[in-house]
Amino acid sequence: ATIVDLHSFACPASAPFFGYLGAAAAMSLANLGAAYGTAKSGTGISGMGVGRPDLVMKALIPVVMAGVGGIYGPIIAVIIS
């Protein structure tokens, strides 16, 4: 009779690689999306500041929401790893 290692069936050797790849993808893509959202909303704020300067403070909400999206990525990366 041979001794069978049950852990090799439950978890392949490539599992940590894909786990850390998912954590890195979550962090990098969330920060890339937050940077893109901040750039697009910053362009809109500067364009609106010319025509309607009274609404500039109200237009900062998308910048804050893009920052929240940027913080979401590292949180998920920590939870995954």
N, C-alpha and C positions, 0 to 999 in steps of 0.2 A: 504494500500500500504506500502511496506517495502522499506527502504532506502538501496540501494546497493552500496557498496564501490567499485568503479571502479579500484582503485589502486591495490586491491588484485588480480584482474584478470590480470592486465598488468605485475606485477612483483611478482613472488612467493617469499616466505620468505627465501628460500635457495639460492637466486641469489647472495647476497653478499658473502656467503661462497664460492661458485664456482668461483666468480670473484677474490677473494683474493687467492684462491687455484691456479688459473691460473697464477696470478702474482708471487706467490712463486715458482711455477714450472718453469716459464720462467727464473727467476733469478738463481735458483739452477741448472737447467739442462744446462743453457748456461755457467755457471762458471765451472761445472763439465766437459763439453766438452772442454772448454778452457784449463783446467788443463791437460786433457788427450792429447790434441793437443800439448801443450807445452812439456809434458813429452816425447811424441813420437818424436817430432822434435829435442828436446835436445839430445835424444839418437842418433839420426841420425847425428847431428852435432858433437858429441863427437866421433862417429865412423869414420866420414869423416875427422875429424881433424888429425887422425892418418895417413891416406893414402894421402889426398890432403889438406895440411894446407892452401894453397892459396885460397881455396874456402869456408873457414869458414865464412867470412863476408857475402858472397852471400847467405849462407844457413840460415841466421838469419831471412829471410823474412817469413818463416812459423811460427816462434815464434811471430813475430809482428802480423801476421794475426790471430793467436790463441788469442792473447791479445785483438784484435779488437772484436773477437767473444765473449770474456768474458765481454766486455763493453756493447755489444748489449743486453745482458740479463737484467741488471738493467734498461736500458733505456726503454725496452718494459714493464718491471714491473711497472715503474712509469707511463707510458702511460695507462696501463690497470687499475691501481688503481687511 
